[in-house]
C-alpha cells in the first residue's frame, strides 16, 4: 500500500486540470461539462498508470518486455471513437467539434500526468480559455481582438 502512494500525485493533478477544462465548458453550458471531463481525464490517467505499474508482478524479468505506451495508445483510440460519436452533422453544419476536442485534450492531460510529464499536463488547460469567434458579426456582446477575430464576452 505504501509503495503505491506515489501514484496519487498524478491522479490528483489530473483531477484538478480536467476539472478546470470541464468547469470552463460547464460555465458555457455545453453538454459535456465538469463531471464528463473529470471522469475522462481520471480514466485516462488510471489506464496510463496501470500500464506503467500494474503488470510488474506478473512479468518475469527477461521473459517479457512491458510497453506502457500501448495502454496510452488505446486510450487515444478509445477517446477518438467517443469524440466521433459526439460530433453531429446536420444540414451541412457540424456541432460538437469543440466538445470532442476538449474531451480528447482532457484524455491527453490524463495520459501526460500519468506518465509523469507534469509540466506538459499543466500547460494543456490554458488554451481552452482563448477567445472564441462570434457566430454573429453584428453581436453587441463581441469585442474586437484583431480585425479578423472577435472575442465573445
N, C-alpha and C positions, 0 to 999 in steps of 0.2 A: 504494500500500500504506500509506504513512504517513498519508494523508488518511482512511483507514478505521479507524485505531486507536481513534478516539473511540467507535466502535460497541461495543468490547469491554466498556466500563463497564456499559452496560445489560444486556448478556448475563451478565456476572459477577454483577451484583446479582440478576438473575432466577434464576440457578442457586442462589445462596445461599438466597434466600427460598423458592423452590419446594422446595428440599431440606428446609428447616425444616418446612414443611407435610407433605411426604412422609415425613420421619422420624417425625413425630408419628403419622401413620397406620400406618407400619411397626411402631412400638412397640406399637400397639394390635392388631397382627396383622390388619390389614384387607387386602383383596385388592389394591387399588391403593396401593402404598407409595412408597418413596423414588424408585425409578427411574421409575415411571409419572408421578409428579408433576413430577419434574425435567424429563423429556422434554416433557411438555405445556407447562410454563412456558417452556422454552427454545424450543420450536417457535413458540409464540405471540409471543415477543419477536423471533424471527428474521423471522417474517412481517410483523410491525409495522415493524421496521427496514427490511425490503425494500420495503415500501410507502412508507416515508418517504424513503429514499435511493436505492433500487435502479433507478429509472427516469429519473433526471435526465439521463443521457447519450443517451437515445433520444427525448426530447421536446424539440421546438424551442420556445424561449420565445415566448409569444404565440399559438401554434397549438393548444396543448392545456393543460388545467389538470389537475394531479395532485390527487387526493383520497386522502391516506393513510388516512383514516377508513374507506374502502371495504375495505381489507385487514383492518383491525381488526374490522369488522362481519362479515366472512366467517369470521374466527377464532371469533367469538362463536357464529355459526350452526353451524359445524362441531363445536365442543365441546358445544353443546347437543344435537346429534344423538348424539354419543358418550355423553353423560350419560344420554340417554334409553335407550340400549342397556344401560347399567349397572343401571338400576332393574328389579327383578324383582318381579312381583306374584304371590303365591300364597296361596290360601285366605284372601283378604281382608286380607292384610298386605303391605306393600311393604318390600323390602330394597334397600339400595344407594343410598338417597336422600342420605345424608351423603357417601358416596364421590363420587357425581355432583356434589354441590355443591362439594366440595373440589377436584375436577378443574376445575370452572368457575371457582372463585376463583383457582386457580393460573394458568389462562389469562389471567384479568384482571390478575394480577400481572405476567405477561409483557408484556401489551399496555401497561400503565401504565409499566413500566420502559422499554419500547421507545420510548414517546413522550416520555420524559424527565420524567415525573411521579414522581420518585423517592420523595418523601415519601409519596405515596399508595400506592406499591408497598410501601414498608417498613411502613406501617400495617396492611396487609391480613393478614399471617400471624398476628397476635396473637389475634384472636378464635377461632382454631382450638384454643387451649388453655383455652377456657372450660369450666366444669364440665358434665359430661354428666348427663342424667337416668338414674336407675337403672330398670331394667326390672322388678325385683322389689322391692316395698315392704319385704319382710322381710329383705333382704340385709344381712348384718352388715358388709359392706365399704363401706357408704354412710355418709356423714356429712351432716348437715343443713346446707344453705347458707341456706335460708329455710324456713319451714314447708311451703311447697308445692313446693320444689325441693330435691332431694337429689343431692349430687355423689358419683360413684363413685370409690372410692380406687384 
